[in-house]
């Protein structure tokens, strides 16, 4: 085993607490601090966050004002080298203020030479998130505070892209249907990463995501915001959530089935069944129909998580599209490799439960269903929020529910 390295390595020291940053401000902020560091009762500084994993580098509370003092505090192991006259020559040491961008640096605390001292990348972002959280928590009407944050010029857009879900929720909870502030809503849509929020489960509160979509309907349809509407909608469909899909189908008449959604299903199915060959599905089928086939099998694979929700999700999708129902033959031919005959039978059963029946061959949908999809599509193209547009028709009982894709007993 190699004991002595062939090359001399340098160390980078990351500062993670307020105490350390104040103590080493001579290096990292090019300034002298007037703070009395002895006022800190503990060398673990939490900054209002759970940062106890980032202790201060020394018990010393004194201010460090020279590079030599930095090295003595941070590399105590060098005292052994000093006593043995084995320390590196002085001209080997680089100034801690010199740009070390192209150097190979390690965080190994045993390395005796320090070449860089820097503040943890997200340190100030975490402080800003703490301020936002403290300003908003426990307040019913925090809209004024949220408007100030979202419009505050010095805050970079990247800071908003990394917002924790707990803070994004404050912004989205402010977007109730009565809110009528186009500038505020558009700024939120430009800066907040809605897709990341959905991935992390921020939409769990009933009505929160619906209210966001309603504000997109009122203010964001013609705006180039950070969340492209079609992209968000197809991403929502990929989550296979009944609650999210119901909300999406109030904004738009049906999914777009973009290319990204198709390959999402292909990759997910292949990940679960490596023997599955997507190429076996006939290229004579339209791209849209192949996407619907893959979607159904992906829902089947996931149905063990919640069989009832899987069936409801498929019903919503197929009630919203004008496409002919999948036939038993299409299903069998498409997935004969990668799935057993028993599994294909189970798929047909799940699909039948969702749409009503599975026929041996493709048959067209009913005239009543075509009328529903045509009305919904026309309302959507004309910029209506679908529940409001349907209400304006003043239709007889049950027909509004049918147009809204509600389950009718």
Protein Blocks (a to p, Z undefined) as FASTA:
>chain_A
ZZbdfbdcddddddfbfklmmmmmmmmnopacfbdfklpmbfbdgklpacklmccfbfbf
bdcfbfklmmmmmmmmlmmmmmnopaccfklpccfkbccklpccdfbfkbmbdfbdcddf
klmmmmmmmmmmmmmgopablmlmmmmmmmmmklcfklmmmpcfklmmmmmmmmgfklcc
fklmmmmmmmpcfklmmmnopmmpghklmmmmmmmmmmmmmpccfbdfklmmmmmmmnop
aklmmmmmmmpmbdfkiaklmmmmmmmmmmmmmmbcfklpcfkbcfklmmmmmmmmmmmm
mmmmommlmmmmmmmmmmmpmbdcddfklmmmmmmgopafklmmmmmmmmmmmnopacfb
dcdddfklmmmmmmmmmmmmnopafklmmmmnopaehklmmmnopacZZ
